[in-house]
Amino acid sequence: MENQPPFITAFWVCAGLIGLGLLPMPYGYYMLLRLALFGVCAWGVVLLYRRHAGLAAGLGIGVLLYNPVFPIHLGAKAPWVVLNLVTLALLFVASKQLAPPVRPQATEKSDEE
């Protein structure tokens, strides 16, 4: 995991935050989660809008859903759990799109004579 792009690190941080959010947490935690997901979704839109428009649009919906200025209230926790998991899946796909290609490492040849 050396030299991974910052977006991929942000994805893993959000994955951990979503995982913690599945547990009963105080309201302030969910506001932090909303802010983190808003920021990472917006960042993903900026990075992907030319390369993968469909994925950028999905993350754009996440930006609207998690925006801190005009919050959307769904009432119960269950719809948010589903939306958080869908967002996590979108961020996972985005991180795969943004990951640098894996190059095979050269192996040393042994000189058997």
C-alpha positions as CSV (number, residue, x, y, z in Angstrom):
1,M,0.0,0.0,0.0
2,E,3.0,2.2,-0.5
3,N,2.4,5.4,-2.6
4,Q,-1.3,5.0,-2.8
5,P,-3.3,8.1,-4.0
6,P,-4.8,10.2,-1.2
7,F,-8.4,9.4,-2.5
8,I,-7.8,5.8,-1.7
9,T,-6.7,6.6,1.8
10,A,-9.8,8.8,2.2
11,F,-12.0,5.9,0.9
12,W,-10.6,3.5,3.6
13,V,-11.1,6.2,6.3
14,C,-14.8,6.5,5.2
15,A,-15.1,2.7,5.1
16,G,-14.0,2.6,8.8
17,L,-16.4,5.5,9.7
18,I,-19.3,3.8,8.0
19,G,-18.4,0.5,9.8
20,L,-18.4,2.4,13.2
21,G,-21.7,4.0,12.2
22,L,-23.4,0.7,12.1
23,L,-23.1,0.6,15.9
24,P,-25.2,2.8,18.1
25,M,-23.4,6.1,18.2
26,P,-24.2,9.6,19.4
27,Y,-25.9,12.0,16.9
28,G,-22.7,14.1,16.6
29,Y,-20.9,11.1,15.2
30,Y,-23.4,10.8,12.3
31,M,-22.9,14.5,11.6
32,L,-19.1,13.8,11.3
33,L,-19.9,10.9,9.1
34,R,-22.1,13.1,6.9
35,L,-19.4,15.7,6.6
36,A,-16.7,13.1,5.7
37,L,-18.9,11.4,3.1
38,F,-19.9,14.8,1.6
39,G,-16.2,15.7,1.2
40,V,-15.0,12.4,-0.2
41,C,-18.0,12.2,-2.6
42,A,-17.4,15.7,-3.8
43,W,-13.7,14.9,-4.3
44,G,-14.6,11.8,-6.2
45,V,-16.8,13.8,-8.5
46,V,-14.0,16.2,-9.3
47,L,-11.5,13.4,-10.0
48,L,-13.9,11.3,-12.1
49,Y,-16.2,13.6,-14.0
50,R,-14.2,13.3,-17.2
51,R,-13.1,9.7,-16.9
52,H,-16.3,8.0,-15.7
53,A,-19.4,10.2,-15.9
54,G,-21.8,7.5,-14.6
55,L,-19.7,7.0,-11.4
56,A,-19.3,10.7,-11.0
57,A,-23.1,11.1,-11.2
58,G,-23.6,8.5,-8.5
59,L,-21.1,10.3,-6.3
60,G,-22.9,13.6,-7.1
61,I,-26.1,12.1,-5.7
62,G,-24.0,11.3,-2.6
63,V,-22.9,15.0,-2.5
64,L,-26.5,16.1,-2.5
65,L,-27.5,13.4,0.0
66,Y,-24.8,14.2,2.5
67,N,-24.5,17.9,2.1
68,P,-24.2,19.7,5.5
69,V,-25.9,22.9,4.4
70,F,-29.3,21.5,3.6
71,P,-29.4,18.2,5.4
72,I,-31.8,15.5,4.4
73,H,-33.6,13.8,7.3
74,L,-34.9,10.3,6.6
75,G,-36.0,9.7,10.2
76,A,-35.0,6.1,11.0
77,K,-31.5,4.7,11.0
78,A,-32.3,1.8,8.6
79,P,-32.5,3.9,5.4
80,W,-29.2,5.6,6.2
81,V,-27.5,2.2,6.7
82,V,-28.6,1.2,3.3
83,L,-27.5,4.5,1.7
84,N,-24.2,4.4,3.5
85,L,-23.5,0.9,2.2
86,V,-24.4,2.0,-1.3
87,T,-22.1,5.0,-1.0
88,L,-19.4,2.7,0.3
89,A,-19.8,0.5,-2.8
90,L,-19.6,3.6,-5.1
91,L,-16.5,4.8,-3.3
92,F,-14.9,1.4,-3.6
93,V,-15.5,1.4,-7.4
94,A,-14.2,4.9,-7.6
95,S,-11.1,4.0,-5.7
96,K,-10.5,1.1,-8.1
97,Q,-10.9,3.5,-11.1
98,L,-8.4,6.0,-9.6
99,A,-5.9,3.4,-8.4
100,P,-2.7,3.3,-10.4
101,P,-2.2,0.2,-12.5
102,V,-0.3,-2.6,-10.8
103,R,2.9,-3.3,-12.5
104,P,4.5,-6.7,-12.1
105,Q,7.7,-6.6,-10.2
106,A,10.8,-7.8,-12.0
107,T,12.2,-11.0,-10.5
108,E,15.9,-11.6,-10.3
109,K,17.2,-14.4,-12.4
110,S,19.5,-16.8,-10.7
111,D,22.6,-17.7,-12.6
112,E,22.6,-21.5,-12.4
113,E,25.6,-22.7,-14.3
